[in-house]
């Protein structure tokens, strides 16, 4: 996985994992490049929202959203979380 710093030089949008204070902070750093949130606690098929952006289960990531990447912002737990998320085919970035 990559660090969050390269995201500042990239014009793509990113999904942030979770609906927590950590996720809200990562979204604020990303600004307009944050296009939404993913959360494994959301039932597949349901679209929720967080900070006025869509929040979905990672199984709903398709096409453009998987190529942009998922930002993880959970410190030492990032590696374990990224192993679990690889099955969804998205590129993972660590914050």
N, CA, C and O atoms as a CHARMM CRD file, in Angstrom:
* protein
*
  380
    1    1 UNK  N      0.84400  -1.18900   0.00000 PROA 1      0.00000
    2    1 UNK  CA     0.00000   0.00000   0.00000 PROA 1      0.00000
    3    1 UNK  C      0.88000   1.23900   0.00000 PROA 1      0.00000
    4    1 UNK  O      2.04400   1.19200   0.39700 PROA 1      0.00000
    5    2 UNK  N      0.31700   2.32900  -0.44300 PROA 2      0.00000
    6    2 UNK  CA     1.04100   3.58600  -0.54700 PROA 2      0.00000
    7    2 UNK  C      0.65200   4.51600   0.59900 PROA 2      0.00000
    8    2 UNK  O     -0.38500   4.33800   1.23900 PROA 2      0.00000
    9    3 UNK  N      1.49600   5.50500   0.84300 PROA 3      0.00000
   10    3 UNK  CA     1.19100   6.50700   1.86700 PROA 3      0.00000
   11    3 UNK  C      0.22300   7.53300   1.30700 PROA 3      0.00000
   12    3 UNK  O      0.06300   7.64400   0.09100 PROA 3      0.00000
   13    4 UNK  N     -0.42100   8.28300   2.19000 PROA 4      0.00000
   14    4 UNK  CA    -1.42000   9.25500   1.74200 PROA 4      0.00000
   15    4 UNK  C     -0.79100  10.45500   1.03700 PROA 4      0.00000
   16    4 UNK  O     -1.46500  11.08900   0.22500 PROA 4      0.00000
   17    5 UNK  N      0.46300  10.79100   1.31100 PROA 5      0.00000
   18    5 UNK  CA     1.07700  11.97300   0.71100 PROA 5      0.00000
   19    5 UNK  C      0.98400  12.01200  -0.80800 PROA 5      0.00000
   20    5 UNK  O      0.70300  13.08200  -1.34700 PROA 5      0.00000
   21    6 UNK  N      1.20200  10.91500  -1.53900 PROA 6      0.00000
   22    6 UNK  CA     1.08200  10.99600  -3.00000 PROA 6      0.00000
   23    6 UNK  C     -0.31700  11.37300  -3.47000 PROA 6      0.00000
   24    6 UNK  O     -0.48000  11.79500  -4.61500 PROA 6      0.00000
   25    7 UNK  N     -1.32300  11.23300  -2.62300 PROA 7      0.00000
   26    7 UNK  CA    -2.68200  11.55900  -3.02700 PROA 7      0.00000
   27    7 UNK  C     -2.83400  13.04100  -3.32800 PROA 7      0.00000
   28    7 UNK  O     -3.68700  13.42200  -4.13000 PROA 7      0.00000
   29    8 UNK  N     -2.01900  13.88300  -2.69600 PROA 8      0.00000
   30    8 UNK  CA    -2.11800  15.31900  -2.93500 PROA 8      0.00000
   31    8 UNK  C     -1.72800  15.67200  -4.36600 PROA 8      0.00000
   32    8 UNK  O     -2.17400  16.69400  -4.88800 PROA 8      0.00000
   33    9 UNK  N     -0.91900  14.86300  -4.99800 PROA 9      0.00000
   34    9 UNK  CA    -0.46000  15.13300  -6.35900 PROA 9      0.00000
   35    9 UNK  C     -1.31400  14.42100  -7.39300 PROA 9      0.00000
   36    9 UNK  O     -0.98700  14.42800  -8.58000 PROA 9      0.00000
   37   10 UNK  N     -2.37400  13.82300  -6.96700 PROA 10     0.00000
   38   10 UNK  CA    -3.19700  12.99900  -7.83900 PROA 10     0.00000
   39   10 UNK  C     -4.58400  13.62100  -7.96000 PROA 10     0.00000
   40   10 UNK  O     -5.15700  14.05600  -6.96100 PROA 10     0.00000
   41   11 UNK  N     -5.12200  13.66400  -9.16500 PROA 11     0.00000
   42   11 UNK  CA    -6.42000  14.30100  -9.34700 PROA 11     0.00000
   43   11 UNK  C     -7.58400  13.32300  -9.30100 PROA 11     0.00000
   44   11 UNK  O     -8.71800  13.70400  -9.59000 PROA 11     0.00000
   45   12 UNK  N     -7.32700  12.07800  -8.94500 PROA 12     0.00000
   46   12 UNK  CA    -8.40400  11.08200  -8.86600 PROA 12     0.00000
   47   12 UNK  C     -9.18300  11.23500  -7.57300 PROA 12     0.00000
   48   12 UNK  O     -8.73000  11.89600  -6.63800 PROA 12     0.00000
   49   13 UNK  N    -10.34600  10.62500  -7.52500 PROA 13     0.00000
   50   13 UNK  CA   -11.12800  10.60900  -6.30200 PROA 13     0.00000
   51   13 UNK  C    -10.86700   9.32500  -5.53400 PROA 13     0.00000
   52   13 UNK  O    -10.47900   8.31300  -6.11800 PROA 13     0.00000
   53   14 UNK  N    -11.07700   9.36600  -4.23900 PROA 14     0.00000
   54   14 UNK  CA   -10.80700   8.22500  -3.37400 PROA 14     0.00000
   55   14 UNK  C    -11.97300   7.97300  -2.44000 PROA 14     0.00000
   56   14 UNK  O    -12.71200   8.89000  -2.07800 PROA 14     0.00000
   57   15 UNK  N    -12.12500   6.71600  -2.05500 PROA 15     0.00000
   58   15 UNK  CA   -13.08200   6.31300  -1.02600 PROA 15     0.00000
   59   15 UNK  C    -12.28600   6.15100   0.26600 PROA 15     0.00000
   60   15 UNK  O    -11.17300   5.62400   0.24000 PROA 15     0.00000
   61   16 UNK  N    -12.83300   6.58900   1.38100 PROA 16     0.00000
   62   16 UNK  CA   -12.19200   6.43200   2.68800 PROA 16     0.00000
   63   16 UNK  C    -12.92300   5.32900   3.43100 PROA 16     0.00000
   64   16 UNK  O    -14.15300   5.27000   3.42800 PROA 16     0.00000
   65   17 UNK  N    -12.14800   4.44900   4.07300 PROA 17     0.00000
   66   17 UNK  CA   -12.75500   3.35500   4.82000 PROA 17     0.00000
   67   17 UNK  C    -13.29300   3.85400   6.15100 PROA 17     0.00000
   68   17 UNK  O    -12.58300   4.50000   6.92200 PROA 17     0.00000
   69   18 UNK  N    -14.54100   3.54900   6.40600 PROA 18     0.00000
   70   18 UNK  CA   -15.14800   3.79800   7.70800 PROA 18     0.00000
   71   18 UNK  C    -15.97600   5.06300   7.77400 PROA 18     0.00000
   72   18 UNK  O    -15.99300   5.88900   6.86100 PROA 18     0.00000
   73   19 UNK  N    -16.66600   5.17500   8.90500 PROA 19     0.00000
   74   19 UNK  CA   -17.45800   6.36200   9.22800 PROA 19     0.00000
   75   19 UNK  C    -17.12200   6.75000  10.66300 PROA 19     0.00000
   76   19 UNK  O    -17.97800   6.75100  11.54700 PROA 19     0.00000
   77   20 UNK  N    -15.85600   7.07800  10.86200 PROA 20     0.00000
   78   20 UNK  CA   -15.32600   7.39400  12.18600 PROA 20     0.00000
   79   20 UNK  C    -14.68500   8.77300  12.15700 PROA 20     0.00000
   80   20 UNK  O    -14.62600   9.41600  11.10900 PROA 20     0.00000
   81   21 UNK  N    -14.20300   9.22700  13.31500 PROA 21     0.00000
   82   21 UNK  CA   -13.46300  10.49600  13.35700 PROA 21     0.00000
   83   21 UNK  C    -12.21100  10.40900  12.49300 PROA 21     0.00000
   84   21 UNK  O    -11.85200  11.38000  11.82600 PROA 21     0.00000
   85   22 UNK  N    -11.53800   9.25100  12.49600 PROA 22     0.00000
   86   22 UNK  CA   -10.34700   9.06900  11.64300 PROA 22     0.00000
   87   22 UNK  C    -10.71100   9.22300  10.17400 PROA 22     0.00000
   88   22 UNK  O    -10.00100   9.88900   9.42100 PROA 22     0.00000
   89   23 UNK  N    -11.81100   8.61000   9.76800 PROA 23     0.00000
   90   23 UNK  CA   -12.24700   8.69600   8.37300 PROA 23     0.00000
   91   23 UNK  C    -12.62500  10.13500   8.01800 PROA 23     0.00000
   92   23 UNK  O    -12.30400  10.60400   6.92600 PROA 23     0.00000
   93   24 UNK  N    -13.29200  10.82900   8.91300 PROA 24     0.00000
   94   24 UNK  CA   -13.66500  12.22500   8.66600 PROA 24     0.00000
   95   24 UNK  C    -12.41900  13.08800   8.49900 PROA 24     0.00000
   96   24 UNK  O    -12.38800  13.96900   7.64000 PROA 24     0.00000
   97   25 UNK  N    -11.39800  12.84400   9.30700 PROA 25     0.00000
   98   25 UNK  CA   -10.15300  13.61100   9.18400 PROA 25     0.00000
   99   25 UNK  C     -9.47900  13.33500   7.84600 PROA 25     0.00000
  100   25 UNK  O     -9.04700  14.26500   7.16500 PROA 25     0.00000
  101   26 UNK  N     -9.38500  12.05300   7.46200 PROA 26     0.00000
  102   26 UNK  CA    -8.77300  11.71400   6.17100 PROA 26     0.00000
  103   26 UNK  C     -9.53700  12.37200   5.03100 PROA 26     0.00000
  104   26 UNK  O     -8.92800  12.86400   4.08000 PROA 26     0.00000
  105   27 UNK  N    -10.85200  12.38500   5.11600 PROA 27     0.00000
  106   27 UNK  CA   -11.67300  13.02800   4.08600 PROA 27     0.00000
  107   27 UNK  C    -11.40300  14.52400   4.02600 PROA 27     0.00000
  108   27 UNK  O    -11.38400  15.10700   2.94200 PROA 27     0.00000
  109   28 UNK  N    -11.19400  15.14900   5.17600 PROA 28     0.00000
  110   28 UNK  CA   -10.91500  16.58700   5.17400 PROA 28     0.00000
  111   28 UNK  C     -9.55600  16.88200   4.55200 PROA 28     0.00000
  112   28 UNK  O     -9.38900  17.91200   3.89800 PROA 28     0.00000
  113   29 UNK  N     -8.58500  15.99800   4.74500 PROA 29     0.00000
  114   29 UNK  CA    -7.27400  16.16300   4.12200 PROA 29     0.00000
  115   29 UNK  C     -7.38900  16.00800   2.60300 PROA 29     0.00000
  116   29 UNK  O     -6.76200  16.74900   1.84600 PROA 29     0.00000
  117   30 UNK  N     -8.18800  15.04800   2.17100 PROA 30     0.00000
  118   30 UNK  CA    -8.37400  14.81000   0.73800 PROA 30     0.00000
  119   30 UNK  C     -9.19800  15.90200   0.06200 PROA 30     0.00000
  120   30 UNK  O     -9.03800  16.14500  -1.13400 PROA 30     0.00000
  121   31 UNK  N    -10.05800  16.54800   0.80000 PROA 31     0.00000
  122   31 UNK  CA   -10.90700  17.59200   0.22800 PROA 31     0.00000
  123   31 UNK  C    -11.82900  17.03700  -0.84600 PROA 31     0.00000
  124   31 UNK  O    -12.51500  16.03900  -0.62600 PROA 31     0.00000
  125   32 UNK  N    -11.84500  17.68100  -2.00400 PROA 32     0.00000
  126   32 UNK  CA   -12.73200  17.26500  -3.09400 PROA 32     0.00000
  127   32 UNK  C    -12.35100  15.92300  -3.70200 PROA 32     0.00000
  128   32 UNK  O    -13.14400  15.33100  -4.43400 PROA 32     0.00000
  129   33 UNK  N    -11.14600  15.43300  -3.40700 PROA 33     0.00000
  130   33 UNK  CA   -10.73800  14.12100  -3.92400 PROA 33     0.00000
  131   33 UNK  C    -11.39300  12.97300  -3.17900 PROA 33     0.00000
  132   33 UNK  O    -11.31400  11.82600  -3.61900 PROA 33     0.00000
  133   34 UNK  N    -12.04600  13.26600  -2.04600 PROA 34     0.00000
  134   34 UNK  CA   -12.82500  12.24300  -1.33900 PROA 34     0.00000
  135   34 UNK  C    -14.18700  12.16800  -2.01500 PROA 34     0.00000
  136   34 UNK  O    -14.97500  13.11200  -1.95100 PROA 34     0.00000
  137   35 UNK  N    -14.45800  11.03500  -2.66600 PROA 35     0.00000
  138   35 UNK  CA   -15.72200  10.87900  -3.39000 PROA 35     0.00000
  139   35 UNK  C    -16.73100  10.05100  -2.61400 PROA 35     0.00000
  140   35 UNK  O    -17.86100   9.87100  -3.06900 PROA 35     0.00000
  141   36 UNK  N    -16.34100   9.54100  -1.43900 PROA 36     0.00000
  142   36 UNK  CA   -17.26600   8.76000  -0.63900 PROA 36     0.00000
  143   36 UNK  C    -16.54700   7.92300   0.39400 PROA 36     0.00000
  144   36 UNK  O    -15.33900   8.04100   0.59700 PROA 36     0.00000
  145   37 UNK  N    -17.32400   7.07700   1.03900 PROA 37     0.00000
  146   37 UNK  CA   -16.81800   6.23000   2.11300 PROA 37     0.00000
  147   37 UNK  C    -17.26400   4.79800   1.87200 PROA 37     0.00000
  148   37 UNK  O    -18.30200   4.54800   1.25900 PROA 37     0.00000
  149   38 UNK  N    -16.46700   3.86700   2.36100 PROA 38     0.00000
  150   38 UNK  CA   -16.88900   2.47500   2.36100 PROA 38     0.00000
  151   38 UNK  C    -16.86600   1.98600   3.79700 PROA 38     0.00000
  152   38 UNK  O    -16.05000   2.42900   4.60600 PROA 38     0.00000
  153   39 UNK  N    -17.75900   1.07900   4.09900 PROA 39     0.00000
  154   39 UNK  CA   -17.86700   0.57900   5.46600 PROA 39     0.00000
  155   39 UNK  C    -18.42500  -0.83500   5.40900 PROA 39     0.00000
  156   39 UNK  O    -19.50000  -1.06800   4.85700 PROA 39     0.00000
  157   40 UNK  N    -17.69000  -1.76500   5.98000 PROA 40     0.00000
  158   40 UNK  CA   -18.13500  -3.15800   5.98700 PROA 40     0.00000
  159   40 UNK  C    -19.36800  -3.36400   6.86200 PROA 40     0.00000
  160   40 UNK  O    -20.02500  -4.40000   6.76200 PROA 40     0.00000
  161   41 UNK  N    -19.69100  -2.39200   7.71900 PROA 41     0.00000
  162   41 UNK  CA   -20.87000  -2.50700   8.57700 PROA 41     0.00000
  163   41 UNK  C    -22.16600  -2.17300   7.83900 PROA 41     0.00000
  164   41 UNK  O    -23.25300  -2.44800   8.34600 PROA 41     0.00000
  165   42 UNK  N    -22.06200  -1.58800   6.65900 PROA 42     0.00000
  166   42 UNK  CA   -23.24900  -1.28000   5.86300 PROA 42     0.00000
  167   42 UNK  C    -23.67400  -2.54600   5.13400 PROA 42     0.00000
  168   42 UNK  O    -22.84400  -3.24500   4.55400 PROA 42     0.00000
  169   43 UNK  N    -24.94000  -2.83100   5.16500 PROA 43     0.00000
  170   43 UNK  CA   -25.45000  -4.01800   4.47200 PROA 43     0.00000
  171   43 UNK  C    -25.26300  -3.85200   2.95900 PROA 43     0.00000
  172   43 UNK  O    -25.58300  -2.79800   2.41000 PROA 43     0.00000
  173   44 UNK  N    -24.74700  -4.88900   2.28100 PROA 44     0.00000
  174   44 UNK  CA   -24.58400  -4.79400   0.82200 PROA 44     0.00000
  175   44 UNK  C    -25.90300  -4.42700   0.14800 PROA 44     0.00000
  176   44 UNK  O    -26.96100  -4.94600   0.50400 PROA 44     0.00000
  177   45 UNK  N    -25.82600  -3.53300  -0.82400 PROA 45     0.00000
  178   45 UNK  CA   -27.01700  -3.09100  -1.53800 PROA 45     0.00000
  179   45 UNK  C    -27.62600  -1.81900  -0.98000 PROA 45     0.00000
  180   45 UNK  O    -28.47000  -1.19900  -1.62800 PROA 45     0.00000
  181   46 UNK  N    -27.21000  -1.42200   0.21400 PROA 46     0.00000
  182   46 UNK  CA   -27.72700  -0.20700   0.84600 PROA 46     0.00000
  183   46 UNK  C    -26.74200   0.93300   0.60800 PROA 46     0.00000
  184   46 UNK  O    -25.53200   0.75500   0.75100 PROA 46     0.00000
  185   47 UNK  N    -27.25700   2.09300   0.24800 PROA 47     0.00000
  186   47 UNK  CA   -26.41800   3.28200   0.12200 PROA 47     0.00000
  187   47 UNK  C    -26.75900   4.19700   1.28000 PROA 47     0.00000
  188   47 UNK  O    -27.89300   4.65600   1.41500 PROA 47     0.00000
  189   48 UNK  N    -25.77700   4.45300   2.10500 PROA 48     0.00000
  190   48 UNK  CA   -25.92900   5.33600   3.25200 PROA 48     0.00000
  191   48 UNK  C    -25.18700   6.62500   2.93000 PROA 48     0.00000
  192   48 UNK  O    -24.79800   6.84100   1.78300 PROA 48     0.00000
  193   49 UNK  N    -24.98700   7.48100   3.92200 PROA 49     0.00000
  194   49 UNK  CA   -24.18300   8.67500   3.69600 PROA 49     0.00000
  195   49 UNK  C    -23.42300   9.02000   4.96300 PROA 49     0.00000
  196   49 UNK  O    -23.80800   8.64300   6.07000 PROA 49     0.00000
  197   50 UNK  N    -22.33300   9.74600   4.76700 PROA 50     0.00000
  198   50 UNK  CA   -21.49700  10.22900   5.86000 PROA 50     0.00000
  199   50 UNK  C    -20.84600  11.50700   5.35600 PROA 50     0.00000
  200   50 UNK  O    -20.25800  11.51500   4.27400 PROA 50     0.00000
  201   51 UNK  N    -20.94100  12.57200   6.11200 PROA 51     0.00000
  202   51 UNK  CA   -20.39000  13.87000   5.69500 PROA 51     0.00000
  203   51 UNK  C    -20.91700  14.29200   4.31500 PROA 51     0.00000
  204   51 UNK  O    -20.17900  14.85600   3.50700 PROA 51     0.00000
  205   52 UNK  N    -22.16200  14.02100   4.06400 PROA 52     0.00000
  206   52 UNK  CA   -22.83500  14.38500   2.80900 PROA 52     0.00000
  207   52 UNK  C    -22.24900  13.70400   1.57300 PROA 52     0.00000
  208   52 UNK  O    -22.38000  14.21400   0.46100 PROA 52     0.00000
  209   53 UNK  N    -21.61100  12.56500   1.76700 PROA 53     0.00000
  210   53 UNK  CA   -21.09000  11.76700   0.65500 PROA 53     0.00000
  211   53 UNK  C    -21.64100  10.35500   0.76900 PROA 53     0.00000
  212   53 UNK  O    -21.98800   9.91900   1.86700 PROA 53     0.00000
  213   54 UNK  N    -21.72900   9.63000  -0.34600 PROA 54     0.00000
  214   54 UNK  CA   -22.24100   8.25900  -0.27200 PROA 54     0.00000
  215   54 UNK  C    -21.32100   7.34300   0.52600 PROA 54     0.00000
  216   54 UNK  O    -20.09900   7.48400   0.49300 PROA 54     0.00000
  217   55 UNK  N    -21.92300   6.41500   1.23200 PROA 55     0.00000
  218   55 UNK  CA   -21.18700   5.39500   1.98500 PROA 55     0.00000
  219   55 UNK  C    -21.80400   4.04800   1.62100 PROA 55     0.00000
  220   55 UNK  O    -23.01400   3.85800   1.74000 PROA 55     0.00000
  221   56 UNK  N    -20.96100   3.11400   1.17600 PROA 56     0.00000
  222   56 UNK  CA   -21.45100   1.81700   0.70600 PROA 56     0.00000
  223   56 UNK  C    -20.58600   0.69000   1.26000 PROA 56     0.00000
  224   56 UNK  O    -19.48500   0.92100   1.76100 PROA 56     0.00000
  225   57 UNK  N    -21.10000  -0.52400   1.16200 PROA 57     0.00000
  226   57 UNK  CA   -20.32500  -1.71800   1.49800 PROA 57     0.00000
  227   57 UNK  C    -19.25000  -1.89100   0.42500 PROA 57     0.00000
  228   57 UNK  O    -19.51100  -1.60100  -0.74300 PROA 57     0.00000
  229   58 UNK  N    -18.04200  -2.35800   0.78600 PROA 58     0.00000
  230   58 UNK  CA   -16.97800  -2.49300  -0.21900 PROA 58     0.00000
  231   58 UNK  C    -17.31100  -3.43300  -1.37400 PROA 58     0.00000
  232   58 UNK  O    -16.70900  -3.32600  -2.44200 PROA 58     0.00000
  233   59 UNK  N    -18.25100  -4.34300  -1.18100 PROA 59     0.00000
  234   59 UNK  CA   -18.62600  -5.23300  -2.28200 PROA 59     0.00000
  235   59 UNK  C    -19.32800  -4.47200  -3.40400 PROA 59     0.00000
  236   59 UNK  O    -19.46200  -4.99300  -4.51100 PROA 59     0.00000
  237   60 UNK  N    -19.77100  -3.26000  -3.13500 PROA 60     0.00000
  238   60 UNK  CA   -20.44500  -2.44100  -4.13600 PROA 60     0.00000
  239   60 UNK  C    -19.47800  -1.61400  -4.98000 PROA 60     0.00000
  240   60 UNK  O    -19.90400  -0.91900  -5.90200 PROA 60     0.00000
  241   61 UNK  N    -18.18400  -1.68300  -4.67600 PROA 61     0.00000
  242   61 UNK  CA   -17.20400  -0.94400  -5.46200 PROA 61     0.00000
  243   61 UNK  C    -17.03500  -1.61800  -6.81700 PROA 61     0.00000
  244   61 UNK  O    -16.76700  -2.81700  -6.90300 PROA 61     0.00000
  245   62 UNK  N    -17.19200  -0.84400  -7.85000 PROA 62     0.00000
  246   62 UNK  CA   -17.03500  -1.37600  -9.20500 PROA 62     0.00000
  247   62 UNK  C    -16.37700  -0.33400 -10.08800 PROA 62     0.00000
  248   62 UNK  O    -16.41700   0.86100  -9.79400 PROA 62     0.00000
  249   63 UNK  N    -15.77800  -0.78900 -11.16000 PROA 63     0.00000
  250   63 UNK  CA   -15.25000   0.09700 -12.18700 PROA 63     0.00000
  251   63 UNK  C    -14.37200   1.20300 -11.66400 PROA 63     0.00000
  252   63 UNK  O    -13.32200   0.95000 -11.07300 PROA 63     0.00000
  253   64 UNK  N    -14.80400   2.44100 -11.88100 PROA 64     0.00000
  254   64 UNK  CA   -14.00500   3.61300 -11.54100 PROA 64     0.00000
  255   64 UNK  C    -13.64300   3.66800 -10.05900 PROA 64     0.00000
  256   64 UNK  O    -12.52000   4.04000  -9.71800 PROA 64     0.00000
  257   65 UNK  N    -14.57000   3.30700  -9.17400 PROA 65     0.00000
  258   65 UNK  CA   -14.29900   3.43300  -7.74300 PROA 65     0.00000
  259   65 UNK  C    -13.20500   2.47600  -7.28500 PROA 65     0.00000
  260   65 UNK  O    -12.47100   2.79900  -6.35100 PROA 65     0.00000
  261   66 UNK  N    -13.07200   1.30200  -7.91500 PROA 66     0.00000
  262   66 UNK  CA   -12.01000   0.39300  -7.50200 PROA 66     0.00000
  263   66 UNK  C    -10.66100   0.82600  -8.04900 PROA 66     0.00000
  264   66 UNK  O     -9.63300   0.53100  -7.43800 PROA 66     0.00000
  265   67 UNK  N    -10.63500   1.51500  -9.18100 PROA 67     0.00000
  266   67 UNK  CA    -9.35100   1.94100  -9.73800 PROA 67     0.00000
  267   67 UNK  C     -8.80100   3.14400  -8.99000 PROA 67     0.00000
  268   67 UNK  O     -7.59100   3.37100  -9.00200 PROA 67     0.00000
  269   68 UNK  N     -9.65600   3.91400  -8.34400 PROA 68     0.00000
  270   68 UNK  CA    -9.20700   5.10700  -7.62900 PROA 68     0.00000
  271   68 UNK  C     -8.51100   4.76300  -6.33100 PROA 68     0.00000
  272   68 UNK  O     -7.47400   5.34700  -6.01800 PROA 68     0.00000
  273   69 UNK  N     -9.04600   3.84300  -5.58000 PROA 69     0.00000
  274   69 UNK  CA    -8.40800   3.40800  -4.35300 PROA 69     0.00000
  275   69 UNK  C     -9.20700   3.70000  -3.09800 PROA 69     0.00000
  276   69 UNK  O    -10.12900   4.51600  -3.07100 PROA 69     0.00000
  277   70 UNK  N     -8.80000   2.99000  -2.06600 PROA 70     0.00000
  278   70 UNK  CA    -9.40200   3.11200  -0.74700 PROA 70     0.00000
  279   70 UNK  C     -8.33300   3.64700   0.19400 PROA 70     0.00000
  280   70 UNK  O     -7.21000   3.14200   0.21200 PROA 70     0.00000
  281   71 UNK  N     -8.67200   4.65900   0.97000 PROA 71     0.00000
  282   71 UNK  CA    -7.74900   5.22200   1.94800 PROA 71     0.00000
  283   71 UNK  C     -8.07100   4.61500   3.30600 PROA 71     0.00000
  284   71 UNK  O     -9.20600   4.68700   3.77900 PROA 71     0.00000
  285   72 UNK  N     -7.05100   4.01300   3.93100 PROA 72     0.00000
  286   72 UNK  CA    -7.17600   3.45600   5.27700 PROA 72     0.00000
  287   72 UNK  C     -6.48000   4.40400   6.24600 PROA 72     0.00000
  288   72 UNK  O     -5.38000   4.88000   5.96800 PROA 72     0.00000
  289   73 UNK  N     -7.10800   4.67700   7.36800 PROA 73     0.00000
  290   73 UNK  CA    -6.56400   5.65300   8.31800 PROA 73     0.00000
  291   73 UNK  C     -6.60000   5.10600   9.74800 PROA 73     0.00000
  292   73 UNK  O     -7.03900   5.78300  10.67800 PROA 73     0.00000
  293   74 UNK  N     -6.13000   3.87100   9.89800 PROA 74     0.00000
  294   74 UNK  CA    -6.24600   3.20900  11.20200 PROA 74     0.00000
  295   74 UNK  C     -4.91300   2.73100  11.76100 PROA 74     0.00000
  296   74 UNK  O     -4.86800   1.74400  12.49500 PROA 74     0.00000
  297   75 UNK  N     -3.82200   3.42600  11.41800 PROA 75     0.00000
  298   75 UNK  CA    -2.51700   3.17200  12.01300 PROA 75     0.00000
  299   75 UNK  C     -2.05400   1.73900  11.89100 PROA 75     0.00000
  300   75 UNK  O     -1.99800   1.19100  10.79000 PROA 75     0.00000
  301   76 UNK  N     -1.71900   1.12500  13.01900 PROA 76     0.00000
  302   76 UNK  CA    -1.17000  -0.22800  13.03800 PROA 76     0.00000
  303   76 UNK  C     -2.13500  -1.27000  12.49200 PROA 76     0.00000
  304   76 UNK  O     -1.70100  -2.35600  12.10700 PROA 76     0.00000
  305   77 UNK  N     -3.41400  -0.97600  12.44700 PROA 77     0.00000
  306   77 UNK  CA    -4.40300  -1.93800  11.94500 PROA 77     0.00000
  307   77 UNK  C     -4.54000  -1.89600  10.42000 PROA 77     0.00000
  308   77 UNK  O     -5.20700  -2.75400   9.84200 PROA 77     0.00000
  309   78 UNK  N     -3.91500  -0.90700   9.75900 PROA 78     0.00000
  310   78 UNK  CA    -4.04300  -0.76800   8.31300 PROA 78     0.00000
  311   78 UNK  C     -3.65700  -2.02900   7.54400 PROA 78     0.00000
  312   78 UNK  O     -4.34800  -2.41000   6.60000 PROA 78     0.00000
  313   79 UNK  N     -2.56900  -2.67600   7.93500 PROA 79     0.00000
  314   79 UNK  CA    -2.09300  -3.85200   7.19200 PROA 79     0.00000
  315   79 UNK  C     -3.12000  -4.97800   7.26100 PROA 79     0.00000
  316   79 UNK  O     -3.45000  -5.57600   6.23600 PROA 79     0.00000
  317   80 UNK  N     -3.62200  -5.27000   8.43700 PROA 80     0.00000
  318   80 UNK  CA    -4.62100  -6.33800   8.58000 PROA 80     0.00000
  319   80 UNK  C     -5.90000  -5.99700   7.82200 PROA 80     0.00000
  320   80 UNK  O     -6.50000  -6.86300   7.18500 PROA 80     0.00000
  321   81 UNK  N     -6.31200  -4.74200   7.89300 PROA 81     0.00000
  322   81 UNK  CA    -7.52300  -4.32500   7.17900 PROA 81     0.00000
  323   81 UNK  C     -7.31600  -4.43700   5.67900 PROA 81     0.00000
  324   81 UNK  O     -8.21200  -4.88900   4.96600 PROA 81     0.00000
  325   82 UNK  N     -6.14600  -4.03300   5.18500 PROA 82     0.00000
  326   82 UNK  CA    -5.90100  -4.07900   3.73900 PROA 82     0.00000
  327   82 UNK  C     -5.92300  -5.51100   3.22100 PROA 82     0.00000
  328   82 UNK  O     -6.36700  -5.74400   2.09700 PROA 82     0.00000
  329   83 UNK  N     -5.46200  -6.46300   4.00200 PROA 83     0.00000
  330   83 UNK  CA    -5.52700  -7.87600   3.58000 PROA 83     0.00000
  331   83 UNK  C     -6.97200  -8.30600   3.35700 PROA 83     0.00000
  332   83 UNK  O     -7.28500  -9.03000   2.41200 PROA 83     0.00000
  333   84 UNK  N     -7.82900  -7.84900   4.23500 PROA 84     0.00000
  334   84 UNK  CA    -9.24700  -8.19500   4.12400 PROA 84     0.00000
  335   84 UNK  C     -9.90300  -7.50900   2.92100 PROA 84     0.00000
  336   84 UNK  O    -10.78700  -8.08600   2.28700 PROA 84     0.00000
  337   85 UNK  N     -9.48000  -6.29400   2.60600 PROA 85     0.00000
  338   85 UNK  CA   -10.10100  -5.52900   1.52300 PROA 85     0.00000
  339   85 UNK  C     -9.59500  -5.88100   0.13100 PROA 85     0.00000
  340   85 UNK  O    -10.23700  -5.53200  -0.85900 PROA 85     0.00000
  341   86 UNK  N     -8.45900  -6.56500   0.03400 PROA 86     0.00000
  342   86 UNK  CA    -7.91000  -6.89900  -1.28800 PROA 86     0.00000
  343   86 UNK  C     -8.88400  -7.71400  -2.13600 PROA 86     0.00000
  344   86 UNK  O     -8.82400  -7.65700  -3.36400 PROA 86     0.00000
  345   87 UNK  N     -9.76400  -8.45700  -1.51300 PROA 87     0.00000
  346   87 UNK  CA   -10.71400  -9.27100  -2.28400 PROA 87     0.00000
  347   87 UNK  C    -11.66800  -8.41900  -3.11400 PROA 87     0.00000
  348   87 UNK  O    -12.31100  -8.92600  -4.03400 PROA 87     0.00000
  349   88 UNK  N    -11.76500  -7.12100  -2.79500 PROA 88     0.00000
  350   88 UNK  CA   -12.64800  -6.24400  -3.55200 PROA 88     0.00000
  351   88 UNK  C    -11.94500  -5.59200  -4.73900 PROA 88     0.00000
  352   88 UNK  O    -12.57700  -4.87200  -5.51300 PROA 88     0.00000
  353   89 UNK  N    -10.64100  -5.83800  -4.89000 PROA 89     0.00000
  354   89 UNK  CA    -9.90800  -5.39300  -6.06500 PROA 89     0.00000
  355   89 UNK  C     -9.51800  -3.93000  -6.10700 PROA 89     0.00000
  356   89 UNK  O     -9.13200  -3.44000  -7.16800 PROA 89     0.00000
  357   90 UNK  N     -9.60100  -3.22800  -5.01800 PROA 90     0.00000
  358   90 UNK  CA    -9.24000  -1.79500  -5.01600 PROA 90     0.00000
  359   90 UNK  C     -7.79200  -1.59500  -4.59300 PROA 90     0.00000
  360   90 UNK  O     -7.23100  -2.40500  -3.85500 PROA 90     0.00000
  361   91 UNK  N     -7.20900  -0.52800  -5.05900 PROA 91     0.00000
  362   91 UNK  CA    -5.87000  -0.15000  -4.62400 PROA 91     0.00000
  363   91 UNK  C     -5.99900   0.46300  -3.22900 PROA 91     0.00000
  364   91 UNK  O     -6.92500   1.22900  -2.96500 PROA 91     0.00000
  365   92 UNK  N     -5.06900   0.12300  -2.34400 PROA 92     0.00000
  366   92 UNK  CA    -5.13500   0.56000  -0.94800 PROA 92     0.00000
  367   92 UNK  C     -4.06100   1.60700  -0.68900 PROA 92     0.00000
  368   92 UNK  O     -2.91500   1.45000  -1.10900 PROA 92     0.00000
  369   93 UNK  N     -4.43900   2.67900   0.00600 PROA 93     0.00000
  370   93 UNK  CA    -3.52300   3.71800   0.43600 PROA 93     0.00000
  371   93 UNK  C     -3.60800   3.84400   1.94300 PROA 93     0.00000
  372   93 UNK  O     -4.70000   3.77500   2.50700 PROA 93     0.00000
  373   94 UNK  N     -2.46500   4.02800   2.61300 PROA 94     0.00000
  374   94 UNK  CA    -2.45100   4.21200   4.05700 PROA 94     0.00000
  375   94 UNK  C     -2.34700   5.69000   4.39500 PROA 94     0.00000
  376   94 UNK  O     -1.56700   6.42200   3.78500 PROA 94     0.00000
  377   95 UNK  N     -3.12700   6.12200   5.35900 PROA 95     0.00000
  378   95 UNK  CA    -3.04500   7.52500   5.83700 PROA 95     0.00000
  379   95 UNK  C     -2.28900   7.54500   7.14900 PROA 95     0.00000
  380   95 UNK  O     -2.09800   8.61000   7.73500 PROA 95     0.00000
